């Protein structure tokens, strides 16, 4: 079994990576596309944002991502290429910080025994398994995708 403390630590690690890879970048930088089938930094950060709201709901039982934002940044959404449709980078970064604070507060209040509770009886998924997926695998995978996009922004003259 994992612990809420581990998840708080993992969230802090990803937050540090996000800050490092976005420092000094503009909204236009966040919209740059790699020359391979991939998504832009704005989509990746927005994707992390909507899933933080999603897994906050796993913890507190009430939070949900905004439906319009989820349509734009959720799994299976269309590639984001129009900067006017994208949420401004500055806004996404602020929302990520807010959601991080909310997740940390919820995790700190959550009894460790809640991790053993069944979240999805049909699939046999516990709260711990779902949080482990989102806070360890999902966030780390997408944080890793920021590196080449950060390098692309630097190559395009940012900073």
C-alpha positions in Angstrom: 0.0 0.0 0.0 1.1 3.5 -0.7 0.4 6.6 1.4 -1.0 10.0 1.0 2.5 11.3 1.9 4.0 9.5 -1.1 1.4 11.1 -3.4 2.0 14.6 -2.0 5.8 14.0 -2.7 5.1 12.8 -6.3 2.9 15.8 -7.0 5.7 18.1 -5.7 8.2 16.5 -8.1 5.9 16.9 -11.1 5.2 20.5 -10.1 8.9 21.2 -10.0 9.4 19.8 -13.5 6.5 21.8 -14.8 8.0 25.0 -13.4 11.4 24.2 -14.8 10.1 23.4 -18.3 7.8 26.4 -18.5 9.9 29.2 -16.9 10.1 32.1 -19.3 7.9 30.6 -21.9 5.0 32.4 -23.6 1.6 31.2 -24.6 2.9 31.1 -28.2 5.8 28.9 -27.0 3.3 26.5 -25.4 1.6 26.1 -28.8 4.7 24.9 -30.7 4.3 21.5 -32.4 6.9 18.9 -32.8 7.3 17.5 -36.4 6.0 14.2 -35.2 2.5 13.1 -34.2 2.4 14.6 -30.7 0.7 17.4 -28.9 1.8 20.8 -27.9 2.9 21.8 -24.4 -0.3 23.7 -23.9 -2.3 20.5 -24.4 -0.1 18.4 -22.2 -0.4 21.0 -19.3 -4.1 21.3 -19.9 -4.4 17.6 -19.9 -2.6 17.3 -16.5 -4.9 20.1 -15.3 -8.2 18.4 -16.1 -7.0 15.1 -14.7 -5.9 16.7 -11.5 -9.5 17.9 -11.1 -10.6 14.4 -12.0 -8.5 12.6 -9.4 -9.2 15.3 -6.8 -12.8 14.0 -7.2 -11.4 10.5 -6.4 -10.1 11.9 -3.1 -12.9 14.3 -2.1 -15.8 12.6 -3.8 -17.2 15.8 -5.3 -14.7 17.6 -7.5 -15.0 17.2 -11.3 -13.1 18.8 -14.2 -14.9 21.5 -16.2 -16.7 19.8 -19.1 -15.5 22.3 -21.7 -11.9 22.1 -20.6 -12.1 18.3 -20.5 -13.5 18.3 -24.1 -10.4 20.4 -25.1 -7.7 18.6 -23.0 -9.2 15.2 -22.1 -8.1 11.8 -23.5 -9.0 11.4 -27.1 -9.5 15.1 -27.7 -8.4 16.6 -31.1 -4.8 17.9 -31.4 -4.7 21.5 -30.1 -3.3 23.8 -32.8 -5.4 27.0 -32.5 -3.9 29.3 -29.9 -7.2 31.1 -29.6 -9.0 28.0 -28.5 -6.3 27.1 -26.0 -6.4 28.3 -22.4 -3.6 30.8 -22.0 -0.4 29.2 -20.6 -0.4 31.6 -17.6 -3.9 30.6 -16.7 -3.1 26.8 -17.0 -0.1 27.2 -14.8 -2.0 29.1 -12.1 -4.8 26.5 -12.2 -2.3 23.7 -11.9 -0.9 25.4 -8.7 -4.4 25.8 -7.3 -5.4 22.3 -8.1 -2.1 21.1 -6.6 -2.9 22.9 -3.3 -6.4 21.4 -3.3 -5.1 17.9 -3.9 -2.4 18.2 -1.2 -5.0 19.5 1.3 -7.4 16.7 0.4 -4.6 14.1 0.7 -3.5 15.5 4.1 -7.1 15.2 5.4 -7.7 11.8 3.9 -7.4 8.8 6.3 -4.9 6.3 5.0 -7.5 3.6 5.3 -9.4 5.3 2.5 -6.7 4.1 0.1 -8.0 0.5 0.5 -11.6 1.4 -0.4 -13.0 0.0 -3.6 -13.5 2.8 -6.1 -14.7 0.7 -9.0 -16.2 -2.7 -7.8 -16.7 -3.9 -11.4 -13.0 -3.4 -12.3 -11.7 -4.2 -8.9 -9.9 -0.8 -8.6 -9.2 0.7 -5.2 -8.7 4.4 -4.4 -5.0 3.7 -4.0 -4.7 2.0 -7.4 -6.4 4.9 -9.2 -4.3 7.6 -7.3 -1.1 5.6 -8.1 -2.0 5.6 -11.8 -2.7 9.3 -11.9 -0.1 10.6 -9.5 2.8 8.4 -10.4 2.4 7.1 -13.9 0.2 9.6 -15.7 1.7 12.8 -14.3 5.3 11.5 -14.7 4.7 10.4 -18.3 3.3 13.8 -19.3 5.9 15.7 -17.4 8.5 13.8 -19.4 6.8 15.0 -22.6 7.6 18.6 -21.6 11.4 18.2 -22.2 11.4 18.1 -26.0 8.8 20.8 -26.1 10.9 23.0 -23.8 13.9 22.4 -26.1 11.8 23.3 -29.1 10.8 26.6 -27.5 14.4 27.4 -26.7 15.4 26.5 -30.3 12.7 28.9 -31.5 14.3 31.7 -29.5 12.5 31.7 -26.2 14.6 32.8 -23.2 
